[in-house]
Amino acid sequence: MNITEIMENLSKNQLLKPLLYRKEVIIEVSNNEMTFFFSLHEEGVFIVDDETSPNIRIRGKQNELIEIFTGKIKLQQSIKMGLIKFEGTYRSLLNLESILWMNSE
């Protein structure tokens, strides 16, 4: 599953609507090879083309990032194991983890 498919699934999943933010939240996800930005908002989930100041940063190896975004491993679990780095508030961590977990396959 690639990032575009993950974003489409997040946007289509009606169960997630109550968890999405009223105010736009920009998330930066990066590994050694690439960085991308996406927006979580009550209107949906969108890939952001231009670099902007993110509210949340997630860094790690591609395999770990894919496991998080497909719900195979929880966000907090991968942070505790040292697989990824997370920058953001604890509240945003919990919210994002819930969104990703509920969107799992």
Secondary structure, DSSP 8 states (H G I E B T S, - for coil): --HHHHHHHHHH-GGGGGGS-SS-EEEEEE-SS-EEEEEEETTEEEEE-S----SEEEEE-HHHHHHHHTTSS-HHHHHHTTSEEEES-HHHHHHHHHHHHHT--
